[in-house]
Amino acid sequence: MKKLERRLSVALLSLGLSLAASGAAQAADFTPCDDAASKPALAGSLCAVERVAADPSGLAGAPKGELQLFVRKFPATGQVRGQVWLVAGGPGESGASFYGLLPVLRKAFAGFDLLVPDHRGTGFSTRLCPDEESAASPGGTALAGAEWASCFQRLNENPAYARQFSQTNAAHDLKRLISSHRGTGQSQTWVYGVSYGTQLVLRTLALGAEHIDGVVLDSLVPLQDDATSDLSRRSLTTDAAGRKLLAWCDGYDYCHAQLGEPAEALYRRVLARFEGDPALQVAVPGKNLKRFFGASLDVPDAATRIPYLLKALEQGKSEGIEDMKGELEREAAVLGAFPQSPPSIPLVSIISGSENNLQPGRERDAVRQEEQGLLFISPLPGLLIEPGLPLYPRDAFFAKLPPRLPRTLVIQGERDAKTPYDAALRHVAALRERGPVEVFTIADGAHFALWTSSVCVEKGIDAFVTKHPLPPPCRTVKVRMQH
């Protein structure tokens, strides 16, 4: 890994001299990645590092400077039809979240080069705290121990530097990358974004990004000014998705027969027992059953365990919790198996608090009171309170729709616990005023459909790219017939 970092530094120096000489934006050359042999998923990948303006929007108030952007390319085999830019979510996730999903992406975008940038502040791109978030630091690219305090102190002492890592500046980065790496002739350019990445893609289009033939938005976030579904209301979104799961059990003969009563009634009794049973509490991560089940909703096959697990928990049996934890860890490993996989928590805090919190003055007691009436919750509303880092003011692009859209496909799961289905449809209705938008529904789908419903997504994207009719609403969850 140190060898790769040294090579990136050399590439940056070379690129900086080229930019200084020409005064124009030039695409960095892709060369074989030094870590391409470290994992099978990285085989044949090419790497490039570009140096970009640290504050292209000019809004941070920091002295002029430059940052580095890392991009990994997975060339197509055979005849190349074009390229696809894969825009990760988060905020805070690097492009590494796509590496384990390459087999699906290659089928969905057959014949396309796959280009995977690390957003500013993530992965091998310039980090908010370069020392503490270095792959060579004690916690690797994740903060650990005393690194939390030193990182946060540095950012609070230099708020202008922290404000350079804004969503609009990241959108300027993506716009530049797409423009500087354009194909030639009949080559097509597509952009795929997931979750926060959908918001970033739309802001990039709002900035006037051109020469994009199509867009795929996986788990489309709500409109930024949708006061029913912003991040401060994430637990309400999670609870609604969880209740849909319980309703599914009530309507499915086998599941209902196993419980013998409405799933919600059983769950409420389990919650009451859980409060007074230390043995059950120890078995659950964080001793918070509502939060554990809320997180489980992100993995559909694990989520279908919940109704059956409730029956066991009512009897004081917690063994199924370990099985579910193991399943969640195995699924998450697909996304987090690389050195730059850990998300940048400082970046998550800064962008989330600045862009997507419509209740900035909310107090912790209000969050606790809200959670008491819910069955499934998220930790996010509590984390938004007193972020401890310098936020930035919203700019003119907050909640602004692109002036026009290319052909756009929205892929949305009906049981998404992070980006609510109804809020996504409201967003789609607004976007349709700017261009053609189609919706592909995953009937039992969760967040990040490419990961959680890959078979459906592969078929949906391929049909859209090749201009064939979309498949009907898709289902991928295996019906669970036993505890």
C-alpha positions in Angstrom: 0.0 0.0 0.0 2.9 2.4 0.8 4.2 1.7 -2.7 0.9 2.7 -4.2 0.9 5.9 -2.2 4.4 6.8 -3.3 3.4 6.2 -6.9 0.4 8.4 -6.5 2.6 11.2 -5.1 4.9 10.9 -8.1 2.0 11.0 -10.5 0.6 14.1 -8.8 3.9 15.9 -9.1 4.1 15.0 -12.8 0.5 16.1 -13.4 1.0 19.3 -11.5 3.9 20.3 -13.7 1.8 19.6 -16.8 -1.1 21.7 -15.6 1.1 24.5 -14.6 2.7 24.5 -18.1 -0.5 24.4 -20.0 -2.9 26.3 -17.8 -5.7 24.0 -19.0 -7.6 21.0 -17.6 -6.0 17.8 -18.9 -6.9 14.3 -18.2 -4.3 12.3 -16.3 -3.1 9.1 -18.1 -4.2 5.8 -16.8 -1.5 3.3 -15.9 -1.6 -0.2 -14.4 -2.4 0.0 -10.7 0.3 -1.2 -8.3 -2.3 -3.0 -6.2 -4.0 -4.7 -9.2 -2.6 -8.1 -8.1 -3.5 -7.7 -4.5 -7.1 -8.9 -4.9 -8.9 -10.7 -7.7 -11.5 -7.8 -8.0 -8.7 -5.4 -8.9 -7.1 -7.5 -11.7 -6.4 -5.5 -14.8 -7.4 -2.2 -13.3 -5.8 1.1 -14.3 -5.2 4.1 -12.1 -4.9 7.8 -12.5 -4.6 10.8 -10.2 -5.8 14.3 -11.1 -5.0 17.5 -9.4 -8.0 19.9 -9.2 -8.7 23.2 -7.6 -9.3 22.9 -3.9 -12.2 25.3 -4.0 -13.6 25.4 -7.5 -16.8 27.1 -6.3 -14.8 29.9 -4.6 -17.1 29.7 -1.6 -14.9 28.2 1.1 -12.9 31.3 1.8 -9.6 29.4 1.8 -6.4 30.4 0.0 -6.0 28.9 -3.5 -4.7 25.4 -3.6 -5.1 22.0 -5.1 -6.4 18.6 -4.1 -5.9 15.2 -5.7 -8.6 12.9 -7.1 -8.0 9.2 -7.5 -9.8 7.3 -10.3 -9.7 3.6 -11.0 -10.6 2.2 -14.4 -11.8 -1.2 -15.3 -11.5 -1.6 -19.1 -14.2 -3.4 -21.0 -13.4 -6.5 -22.9 -14.0 -6.7 -26.6 -15.5 -3.7 -28.5 -15.9 -0.7 -26.2 -19.2 1.1 -26.4 -18.3 3.9 -24.0 -17.7 4.5 -20.4 -19.7 4.6 -17.1 -18.8 6.8 -14.2 -19.7 5.0 -10.9 -20.5 7.6 -8.2 -20.5 6.2 -4.7 -22.8 7.1 -1.9 -22.3 8.2 1.7 -21.3 10.9 1.8 -18.0 9.6 2.8 -17.8 6.3 0.8 -15.0 5.8 -1.6 -15.4 4.1 -5.0 -14.2 0.9 -3.4 -17.8 0.1 -2.5 -18.2 -0.9 -6.2 -15.2 -3.1 -6.5 -16.9 -6.2 -5.1 -19.9 -5.7 -7.5 -17.9 -5.6 -10.7 -19.4 -8.9 -12.1 -22.9 -7.4 -11.9 -21.8 -4.0 -13.3 -20.0 -5.7 -16.3 -23.3 -7.5 -17.2 -25.5 -4.5 -16.6 -23.2 -2.2 -18.7 -21.8 -4.7 -21.1 -19.1 -3.3 -23.3 -18.5 -0.2 -21.2 -15.3 0.9 -19.4 -16.1 1.4 -15.7 -14.5 4.5 -14.2 -14.6 4.7 -10.4 -13.6 8.0 -8.7 -13.0 8.5 -5.0 -14.8 11.7 -4.0 -12.6 14.4 -2.5 -12.2 13.4 1.2 -12.5 9.6 0.5 -10.3 6.7 -0.5 -7.0 7.6 -2.1 -8.2 11.2 -2.9 -7.1 14.0 -0.6 -8.6 13.4 2.9 -9.9 15.9 5.4 -7.3 14.6 7.9 -4.5 13.2 5.7 -2.3 12.0 8.6 -5.1 10.3 10.6 -6.9 8.9 7.6 -3.8 7.5 5.9 -3.6 3.8 5.1 -0.4 3.8 7.1 -1.9 5.3 10.3 -2.9 3.0 13.3 -6.5 2.8 12.2 -5.8 2.7 8.5 -8.1 5.0 6.6 -10.6 4.9 9.5 -10.1 7.1 12.5 -9.0 5.3 15.6 -8.2 6.2 19.2 -6.5 9.6 19.6 -6.9 10.3 15.9 -10.5 11.4 16.4 -9.5 14.3 18.7 -6.5 15.4 16.6 -8.5 15.3 13.3 -11.5 17.2 14.7 -9.3 19.7 16.4 -7.4 20.4 13.2 -10.6 20.9 11.2 -12.1 23.2 13.8 -9.0 25.3 13.8 -9.1 25.6 10.0 -12.8 25.8 9.0 -12.1 27.3 5.6 -10.1 24.2 4.8 -13.0 22.0 5.9 -15.5 23.9 3.8 -13.5 23.0 0.7 -15.0 19.5 1.0 -18.5 20.6 0.1 -21.0 18.8 -2.1 -20.8 21.6 -4.8 -17.1 21.3 -5.0 -17.4 17.5 -5.3 -19.8 18.1 -8.1 -17.3 20.4 -9.8 -14.8 17.6 -9.5 -17.1 15.1 -11.2 -18.0 17.5 -14.0 -14.4 18.0 -14.7 -13.6 14.3 -14.7 -16.4 13.5 -17.1 -15.4 16.4 -19.4 -11.7 15.6 -19.4 -12.1 11.9 -20.0 -14.7 12.0 -22.8 -14.7 9.3 -25.4 -14.5 9.9 -29.1 -16.7 9.2 -32.1 -19.8 7.1 -31.2 -18.6 6.5 -27.6 -21.3 6.9 -25.0 -20.9 8.4 -21.5 -23.2 7.2 -18.7 -23.3 8.1 -15.1 -24.5 5.8 -12.3 -25.0 7.1 -8.8 -26.3 5.4 -5.6 -27.9 7.1 -2.6 -26.0 10.3 -1.8 -24.4 9.7 -5.1 -27.7 10.4 -6.8 -27.8 13.8 -5.2 -24.2 14.4 -6.3 -24.9 13.4 -9.9 -28.0 15.7 -10.0 -25.9 18.6 -8.7 -23.3 17.9 -11.3 -25.9 18.1 -13.9 -27.2 21.4 -12.3 -23.7 22.8 -12.8 -24.0 22.2 -16.5 -22.2 18.9 -17.1 -22.5 18.0 -20.7 -22.1 15.1 -23.2 -23.8 12.6 -20.9 -26.0 10.1 -22.8 -27.7 8.5 -19.8 -28.0 8.5 -16.1 -29.0 5.7 -13.6 -30.0 6.7 -10.1 -30.1 3.8 -7.6 -32.0 4.6 -4.4 -32.9 8.2 -5.3 -32.7 10.5 -2.4 -35.6 12.8 -1.6 -35.7 16.4 -2.8 -33.4 18.4 -0.6 -36.3 20.6 0.6 -38.7 17.7 1.3 -39.3 18.3 5.0 -40.9 14.8 5.4 -37.8 12.8 4.5 -34.6 14.6 5.3 -31.8 12.9 7.4 -33.2 14.2 10.7 -36.3 12.1 10.0 -34.3 9.0 9.0 -35.8 7.0 11.9 -39.3 7.6 10.5 -38.2 6.3 7.2 -36.6 3.2 8.8 -39.7 2.6 10.9 -42.0 2.8 7.8 -39.9 0.3 6.0 -39.9 -2.0 9.0 -43.6 -1.9 9.3 -43.9 -2.9 5.6 -41.9 -6.0 6.5 -44.2 -6.8 9.4 -47.2 -6.3 7.1 -45.6 -8.7 4.6 -45.5 -11.4 7.2 -49.1 -10.8 8.2 -50.1 -11.2 4.5 -47.9 -14.3 3.9 -49.7 -17.5 5.1 -46.6 -19.4 6.3 -45.1 -16.5 8.2 -48.4 -15.5 9.8 -49.0 -19.1 10.8 -45.6 -19.4 12.5 -46.3 -16.3 14.6 -50.0 -17.0 15.2 -50.8 -13.3 15.6 -50.1 -10.0 13.9 -46.3 -9.4 13.8 -46.5 -6.0 15.4 -48.3 -7.2 18.5 -45.6 -9.9 19.0 -42.8 -7.4 18.4 -44.2 -5.0 21.1 -44.3 -7.8 23.6 -40.7 -8.7 22.7 -39.6 -5.1 23.2 -41.3 -5.0 26.6 -39.4 -8.2 27.6 -36.2 -7.0 26.2 -36.2 -3.9 28.5 -36.1 -6.2 31.5 -33.9 -9.1 30.3 -30.2 -8.4 30.6 -29.3 -11.7 28.8 -31.2 -10.7 25.7 -29.7 -7.2 25.8 -26.1 -8.6 25.8 -26.9 -10.6 22.7 -27.9 -7.5 20.7 -25.2 -5.0 19.4 -25.5 -1.8 21.4 -28.2 -3.4 23.5 -30.7 -1.7 21.2 -33.1 -4.0 19.4 -34.9 -1.3 17.5 -31.6 -0.1 16.0 -30.3 -3.6 15.3 -33.5 -4.5 13.4 -33.5 -1.2 11.6 -30.0 -1.9 10.3 -31.0 -5.4 9.3 -33.6 -3.9 6.9 -30.7 -3.0 4.5 -30.1 -6.7 3.7 -33.4 -8.2 2.4 -32.6 -11.8 3.1 -31.6 -10.9 6.7 -34.7 -8.8 7.1 -37.0 -11.7 6.4 -35.5 -13.4 9.5 -37.0 -10.7 11.8 -40.6 -12.1 12.2 -39.3 -15.6 12.9 -36.7 -14.3 15.2 -39.3 -12.4 17.2 -40.9 -15.7 18.1 -37.7 -17.0 19.5 -36.9 -13.8 21.4 -40.3 -14.0 23.1 -39.2 -17.3 24.5 -35.9 -15.9 25.7 -33.8 -17.5 22.9 -31.2 -15.2 21.4 -29.2 -17.6 19.3 -30.8 -16.3 16.1 -29.2 -12.9 16.8 -25.7 -14.3 16.2 -26.9 -15.9 12.9 -28.3 -12.6 11.7 -25.1 -10.7 12.8 -23.1 -13.2 10.8 -25.3 -12.8 7.7 -25.1 -9.0 7.9 -21.3 -9.1 8.2 -20.9 -11.5 5.3 -23.0 -9.2 3.1 -21.2 -6.1 4.2 -17.9 -7.7 3.4 -18.7 -7.4 -0.3 -18.6 -3.6 0.0 -15.8 -3.2 2.6 -12.9 -5.5 1.7 -10.4 -2.9 0.6 -7.9 -0.6 2.4 -9.8 2.5 1.4 -13.3 1.1 2.2 -13.9 2.7 5.6 -16.0 5.8 5.1 -14.7 9.2 6.1 -16.8 10.1 9.2 -15.7 13.7 9.2 -16.9 14.1 5.6 -20.2 12.4 6.4 -20.7 14.8 9.3 -19.9 18.0 7.3 -21.9 17.3 4.2 -24.9 15.7 6.0 -25.2 18.5 8.5 -24.7 21.2 5.9 -26.9 19.8 3.1 -29.5 17.4 4.4 -30.6 18.3 7.9 -33.7 20.4 7.9 -33.9 20.5 11.7 -30.5 21.9 12.6 -31.7 23.1 16.0 -33.2 19.9 17.1 -32.3 18.7 20.6 -31.4 15.2 21.8 -34.5 14.8 24.0 -36.7 15.3 20.9 -34.9 12.4 19.1 -35.3 10.1 22.2 -39.0 11.0 22.4 -39.5 10.2 18.7 -37.7 6.9 19.1 -40.0 5.8 21.9 -43.0 5.6 19.5 -41.1 3.7 16.8 -40.4 0.0 16.2 -37.4 0.4 14.0 -34.9 3.3 14.3 -31.7 4.7 12.8 -28.7 6.3 14.7 -28.5 9.1 12.2 -30.9 11.7 13.7 -28.9 11.5 17.0 -25.6 11.9 15.2 -26.7 15.1 13.4 -27.0 16.8 16.8 -23.9 18.9 17.6 -21.7 17.4 14.8 -18.6 19.0 16.3 -17.2 20.1 13.0 -17.5 23.3 11.0 -20.4 23.2 8.6 -20.8 25.3 5.5 -23.7 27.5 4.4 -26.0 26.2 1.6 -25.3 27.7 -1.8 -27.4 28.6 -4.8 -27.5 24.9 -5.9 -29.2 23.7 -2.8 -32.5 21.9 -3.9 -31.9 23.1 -7.4 -33.0 20.8 -10.2 -30.8 20.4 -13.3 -31.9 22.6 -16.2 -32.3 19.4 -18.3 -31.8 15.7 -18.0 -30.6 13.1 -20.4 -32.4 9.7 -20.4 -32.6 8.7 -16.8 -33.5 5.5 -15.0 -34.5 5.5 -11.3 -34.2 2.2 -9.5 -36.1 2.1 -6.2 -36.9 -0.5 -3.6 -40.3 -0.3 -2.0 -38.8 -1.4 1.4 -35.8 1.0 1.3 -35.1 2.0 4.9 -32.9 5.0 3.9 -34.5 6.6 0.8 -38.3 6.3 1.0 -40.1 5.1 -2.0 -42.9 7.7 -1.9 -40.3 10.5 -1.5 -38.4 9.2 -4.4 -41.5 9.2 -6.6 -42.1 12.9 -5.6 -38.6 13.6 -6.7 -39.1 11.8 -10.0 -42.2 13.8 -10.7 -40.2 17.0 -10.3 -37.3 15.6 -12.5 -39.7 14.7 -15.3 -40.2 18.4 -15.9 -36.5 18.5 -17.0 -36.3 15.3 -19.1 -37.4 11.7 -19.6 -37.3 9.6 -16.4 -38.3 6.0 -16.0 -38.8 4.1 -12.8 -37.8 0.5 -12.2 -39.3 -0.8 -8.9 -37.9 -3.6 -6.8 -41.0 -4.8 -5.0 -39.2 -6.2 -2.0 -36.1 -4.1 -2.5 -33.9 -2.4 0.1 -31.3 0.3 -0.2 -28.5 0.2 -2.8 -30.3 -2.1 -5.2 -27.2 -2.9 -7.1 -25.9 -4.7 -4.0 -29.2 -6.0 -2.5 -31.1 -6.9 -5.6 -28.3 -7.4 -8.2 -30.2 -9.8 -10.4 -33.1 -7.4 -10.9 -30.7 -4.4 -11.4 -28.6 -6.2 -13.9 -31.7 -6.8 -16.1 -33.2 -3.4 -15.6 -30.0 -1.4 -16.5 -29.3 -3.6 -19.5 -32.8 -3.1 -20.9 -32.6 0.7 -20.3 -29.2 1.1 -21.9 -30.2 -1.0 -24.9 -33.5 0.9 -25.2 -35.7 -2.2 -24.6 -38.8 -2.1 -22.4 -38.1 -2.3 -18.7 -39.0 -5.6 -16.9 -42.0 -5.6 -14.7 -41.5 -4.8 -10.9 -39.0 -7.3 -9.7 -38.6 -9.5 -6.6 -35.3 -11.1 -5.5 -35.8 -12.1 -1.8 -36.0 -15.8 -1.2 -39.1 -16.7 0.7 -37.9 -17.9 4.1 -39.6 -21.2 5.1 -38.0 -21.8 8.4 -36.6 -20.0 11.5 
